């Protein structure tokens, strides 16, 4: 199936997708900072460049977009109908890379927490953030 957009429009759309400082990341960071947690963000010293690193708690947090990280069973993860021969391998590679990074971090003794984009939507946001608090402090 052909792309619905021109090459220029698709290029512009893709250029607007950020890899850090996204709205879901900002929501989580504001919540944590308001609760007194101090952290580093997007620390390149760790596998996968975690979105949030809490050294005091030896915890890293990844805030994953449901589409980009293949959140199974989520309504926001839909395999694109246009150009699936490109998208499917790309998304599978993302998922495999995530799993490898998480394994390395856990083997090094880190507590790894994944927060999905869909968990930060209004109806369930507060519950997820409170659960995050307890996942960090144990």
Backbone bond lengths (Angstrom), bond angles and torsions (degrees), N, CA, C in turn:
res aa  C-N    CA-C-N  psi(-1)  N-CA   C-N-CA  omega(-1)  CA-C   N-CA-C  phi
1 X - - - 1.444 - - 1.529 108.84 -
2 X 1.289 117.21 137.06 1.455 122.41 -178.49 1.529 110.69 -77.24
3 X 1.308 115.01 157.89 1.458 121.33 178.01 1.532 109.51 -69.39
4 X 1.310 116.87 144.32 1.464 121.66 179.78 1.523 112.95 -79.05
5 X 1.324 117.29 -13.51 1.459 122.23 -177.05 1.521 110.86 -114.85
6 X 1.326 114.89 158.59 1.467 118.60 173.47 1.522 108.15 -70.57
7 X 1.303 115.88 165.36 1.457 120.55 -179.77 1.533 110.83 -60.26
8 X 1.321 117.09 -38.66 1.466 121.35 -179.07 1.535 111.48 -67.83
9 X 1.332 116.07 -43.39 1.466 120.20 179.80 1.531 109.57 -65.28
10 X 1.332 117.13 -44.08 1.465 120.35 179.11 1.532 110.14 -61.97
11 X 1.310 117.37 -42.60 1.460 121.31 178.85 1.526 110.99 -60.57
12 X 1.333 116.02 -44.47 1.462 119.88 178.53 1.529 110.56 -62.60
13 X 1.336 117.50 -46.50 1.458 121.29 -179.88 1.526 111.25 -58.07
14 X 1.308 116.68 -45.36 1.465 120.67 -178.65 1.527 111.20 -67.33
15 X 1.326 117.52 -33.27 1.468 120.69 -179.29 1.524 111.92 -68.34
16 X 1.335 117.43 -19.68 1.459 121.47 -178.67 1.531 112.21 -84.78
17 X 1.326 118.48 -8.56 1.459 122.17 -179.12 1.527 108.48 -82.86
18 X 1.338 115.34 120.31 1.456 120.05 -176.09 1.523 110.56 -95.94
19 X 1.333 114.92 153.02 1.456 118.60 177.97 1.528 111.64 -102.75
20 X 1.321 117.04 -13.69 1.464 119.96 176.04 1.519 109.31 -144.49
21 X 1.336 114.82 163.57 1.463 122.52 -176.93 1.533 112.08 59.19
22 X 1.321 115.69 40.30 1.460 120.79 177.56 1.531 109.21 -81.99
23 X 1.310 116.88 166.25 1.473 121.28 179.46 1.530 111.93 -57.85
24 X 1.353 118.55 -46.58 1.472 117.47 178.15 1.535 112.42 -60.14
25 X 1.329 117.53 -39.31 1.471 120.21 177.69 1.522 110.51 -62.55
26 X 1.322 116.71 -43.89 1.463 120.47 -179.37 1.529 111.35 -62.66
27 X 1.329 117.61 -39.39 1.466 121.19 177.37 1.529 111.20 -59.30
28 X 1.332 115.61 -47.29 1.464 120.00 -178.53 1.527 110.47 -67.04
29 X 1.325 117.24 -43.91 1.469 120.13 -178.97 1.526 111.47 -62.65
30 X 1.334 117.70 -42.71 1.467 120.66 179.36 1.530 110.35 -63.32
31 X 1.317 116.08 -40.92 1.464 119.68 178.79 1.528 110.05 -62.19
32 X 1.336 116.84 -49.78 1.464 120.72 -177.59 1.525 111.46 -63.25
33 X 1.323 117.27 -44.72 1.457 120.76 -179.23 1.528 110.51 -62.34
34 X 1.319 116.25 -40.13 1.464 120.99 178.08 1.517 113.05 -64.53
35 X 1.321 117.19 -24.11 1.470 122.18 178.46 1.529 111.40 -93.37
36 X 1.322 117.15 6.11 1.467 120.34 175.31 1.517 114.90 91.51
37 X 1.325 118.46 3.39 1.459 120.49 177.45 1.524 109.32 -76.59
38 X 1.317 116.17 139.35 1.465 121.01 174.46 1.520 106.92 -116.67
39 X 1.322 115.56 140.26 1.465 119.50 -169.24 1.517 110.71 -151.49
40 X 1.312 114.06 168.42 1.463 122.12 169.43 1.514 106.65 -108.02
41 X 1.320 115.87 151.31 1.460 117.83 178.43 1.519 110.50 -118.00
42 X 1.346 115.35 143.47 1.460 123.89 177.03 1.524 112.18 48.92
43 X 1.322 116.29 49.29 1.461 121.32 -176.78 1.522 110.46 -75.35
44 X 1.312 116.02 115.70 1.466 121.84 -175.38 1.526 113.59 -75.38
45 X 1.326 117.91 -6.25 1.466 120.31 -179.80 1.520 113.13 -75.89
46 X 1.323 116.54 -12.80 1.456 120.74 -175.78 1.525 110.84 -112.32
47 X 1.342 116.89 148.51 1.470 119.83 179.25 1.523 110.87 -57.47
48 X 1.316 116.18 133.63 1.451 121.69 177.96 1.514 114.18 83.17
49 X 1.332 117.19 -2.73 1.473 122.26 -179.03 1.527 110.51 46.94
50 X 1.331 117.41 70.41 1.466 120.45 -176.82 1.529 111.78 -52.82
51 X 1.334 115.45 145.69 1.460 120.53 179.59 1.523 111.05 -65.95
52 X 1.337 116.44 -36.24 1.465 121.68 179.82 1.529 108.41 -138.33
53 X 1.331 115.74 132.35 1.465 121.47 176.16 1.520 107.78 -121.84
54 X 1.332 115.48 124.52 1.463 122.07 177.51 1.534 107.50 -111.45
55 X 1.334 118.21 88.01 1.470 120.72 -174.84 1.532 112.94 -59.72
56 X 1.322 117.40 -37.63 1.466 121.24 -178.86 1.521 111.73 -58.38
57 X 1.321 117.02 -32.91 1.465 122.74 -177.92 1.529 112.14 -104.64
58 X 1.331 116.24 3.40 1.463 122.98 -176.87 1.541 109.58 47.57
59 X 1.329 114.13 50.85 1.463 122.22 -176.24 1.516 110.33 -129.24
60 X 1.329 115.72 138.49 1.461 121.14 172.42 1.523 107.79 -121.32
61 X 1.334 114.31 146.90 1.462 120.19 -179.43 1.521 108.57 -125.48
62 X 1.314 115.30 128.96 1.455 122.20 172.57 1.522 107.31 -107.70
63 X 1.324 117.11 126.52 1.457 121.19 174.61 1.518 105.60 -103.40
64 X 1.325 115.44 104.74 1.467 121.16 -171.96 1.523 112.40 -99.55
65 X 1.327 114.47 136.66 1.456 120.63 170.22 1.517 108.61 -74.88
66 X 1.310 117.55 134.86 1.463 121.78 -175.45 1.528 112.04 -60.61
67 X 1.321 117.85 -39.59 1.467 120.88 179.63 1.525 111.18 -69.76
68 X 1.312 117.20 -53.45 1.463 121.49 -171.73 1.523 113.16 -66.84
69 X 1.338 117.10 -25.71 1.461 119.92 -176.98 1.527 112.18 -114.42
70 X 1.333 116.89 17.74 1.472 123.69 172.52 1.527 113.24 53.77
71 X 1.305 116.97 61.65 1.460 120.74 178.74 1.528 109.14 -74.69
72 X 1.323 115.08 99.58 1.462 121.73 -176.87 1.528 111.07 -60.30
73 X 1.322 115.62 136.96 1.453 121.52 177.50 1.523 114.56 78.46
74 X 1.309 117.20 4.91 1.464 121.69 -178.16 1.530 109.76 -97.88
75 X 1.317 116.80 139.18 1.461 119.52 -179.22 1.520 112.66 -69.49
76 X 1.327 117.66 -15.80 1.463 120.57 179.43 1.528 112.45 -87.82
77 X 1.324 117.29 -8.56 1.460 120.58 176.13 1.518 108.40 -100.81
78 X 1.316 116.00 105.09 1.461 122.63 178.08 1.522 107.05 -130.39
79 X 1.321 116.54 128.27 1.465 119.87 177.62 1.526 107.97 -69.18
80 X 1.330 117.00 126.53 1.467 119.21 -178.51 1.525 111.92 -60.23
81 X 1.319 115.69 140.75 1.460 120.28 178.39 1.528 110.82 -80.05
82 X 1.324 116.58 -27.93 1.464 118.77 178.67 1.531 108.89 -90.62
83 X 1.298 115.77 133.27 1.460 124.39 176.66 1.533 113.62 58.74
84 X 1.335 118.71 48.26 1.468 120.05 -178.31 1.531 112.96 -65.57
85 X 1.341 117.50 -26.07 1.471 119.35 179.06 1.530 111.37 -65.97
86 X 1.317 117.85 -19.90 1.467 122.16 174.04 1.532 109.93 -89.79
87 X 1.331 116.83 -49.33 1.455 121.25 -170.63 1.517 114.22 -69.87
88 X 1.305 118.00 -43.23 1.464 119.73 -175.11 1.527 111.64 -60.74
89 X 1.356 119.61 -51.39 1.471 117.88 177.64 1.531 112.89 -61.63
90 X 1.331 117.10 -36.30 1.466 120.30 179.94 1.527 110.59 -62.76
91 X 1.315 116.97 -47.57 1.456 120.99 -178.39 1.532 111.51 -67.85
92 X 1.333 116.69 -36.03 1.471 120.24 176.82 1.525 110.14 -64.58
93 X 1.335 117.10 -41.52 1.478 120.89 176.93 1.527 110.82 -61.17
94 X 1.329 117.37 -41.67 1.470 120.58 177.47 1.526 110.45 -58.04
95 X 1.312 115.42 -46.20 1.465 120.70 -178.00 1.536 111.23 -64.65
96 X 1.330 116.67 -42.82 1.472 120.82 179.27 1.523 111.08 -65.37
97 X 1.335 116.70 -40.91 1.464 120.94 178.96 1.527 110.17 -64.27
98 X 1.342 117.14 -41.69 1.467 121.36 177.26 1.527 110.47 -58.34
99 X 1.323 116.60 -47.43 1.468 121.05 -178.41 1.529 111.06 -61.61
100 X 1.327 116.92 -42.16 1.464 120.52 179.62 1.530 111.20 -64.84
101 X 1.319 116.88 -42.51 1.467 120.72 179.52 1.526 111.79 -65.03
102 X 1.316 116.12 -41.28 1.465 120.45 179.18 1.524 110.36 -64.31
103 X 1.314 116.68 -41.01 1.470 120.82 179.52 1.528 110.82 -61.27
104 X 1.338 116.86 -45.04 1.474 120.69 179.40 1.528 110.17 -62.12
105 X 1.322 116.87 -46.18 1.465 120.60 -179.30 1.532 111.36 -61.75
106 X 1.322 116.95 -44.43 1.476 119.87 -179.76 1.528 110.95 -66.08
107 X 1.325 116.68 -38.06 1.468 119.84 176.99 1.523 111.82 -64.07
108 X 1.331 116.73 -27.33 1.466 121.66 177.35 1.530 112.17 -86.17
109 X 1.327 116.77 4.59 1.455 120.77 175.21 1.520 115.84 91.25
110 X 1.309 117.97 12.40 1.457 121.63 179.85 1.522 111.48 -86.41
111 X 1.311 115.65 142.54 1.456 122.48 170.54 1.528 105.76 -84.27
112 X 1.331 117.43 118.97 1.467 121.95 -177.25 1.523 108.80 -107.24
113 X 1.332 115.08 124.56 1.458 121.17 179.41 1.527 108.13 -118.82
114 X 1.330 115.49 132.12 1.464 121.23 176.16 1.528 107.56 -108.69
115 X 1.320 116.20 126.41 1.461 121.69 173.63 1.519 106.19 -114.19
116 X 1.326 116.52 121.46 1.460 121.16 -178.94 1.520 110.31 -88.33
117 X 1.303 115.02 146.97 1.465 122.61 179.00 1.535 111.37 -52.22
118 X 1.336 117.50 -42.52 1.468 121.24 -177.84 1.526 112.04 -65.98
119 X 1.338 117.61 -23.83 1.458 121.27 179.21 1.531 111.67 -75.82
120 X 1.326 116.20 -9.63 1.462 120.07 -179.10 1.517 112.48 -105.47
121 X 1.330 116.87 10.30 1.463 121.02 174.17 1.527 107.95 -72.90
122 X 1.305 117.14 152.06 1.476 123.35 -171.48 1.527 116.11 -44.41
123 X 1.336 119.89 -51.14 1.470 117.94 -172.66 1.529 114.80 -62.21
124 X 1.330 118.09 -29.27 1.466 120.33 -174.89 1.523 113.48 -116.86
125 X 1.310 117.31 2.24 1.474 121.69 -173.71 1.528 112.79 -58.72
126 X 1.324 117.69 -53.23 1.465 120.77 -174.09 1.519 111.45 -61.44
127 X 1.318 115.96 -41.67 1.464 120.36 178.85 1.537 110.68 -61.32
128 X 1.334 116.50 -43.64 1.461 120.27 -179.09 1.524 111.43 -66.37
129 X 1.325 117.02 -40.41 1.461 120.07 -179.56 1.524 111.20 -66.77
130 X 1.317 117.28 -38.33 1.466 120.03 176.76 1.526 110.71 -66.21
131 X 1.327 116.20 -38.78 1.472 119.89 177.05 1.530 110.15 -65.12
132 X 1.340 116.41 -37.34 1.463 121.08 176.98 1.513 110.68 -59.26
133 X 1.311 116.42 -42.91 1.464 121.71 178.77 1.531 110.51 -55.82
134 X 1.329 116.34 -46.18 1.475 119.90 -178.92 1.541 111.70 -72.70
135 X 1.327 117.68 -29.55 1.471 119.99 176.74 1.526 111.40 -67.61
136 X 1.325 116.68 -31.10 1.466 120.49 -179.99 1.526 110.38 -76.28
137 X 1.312 115.95 -49.01 1.459 119.45 -173.63 1.535 112.84 -82.38
138 X 1.341 116.46 -14.41 1.461 120.37 175.68 1.445 111.19 80.07
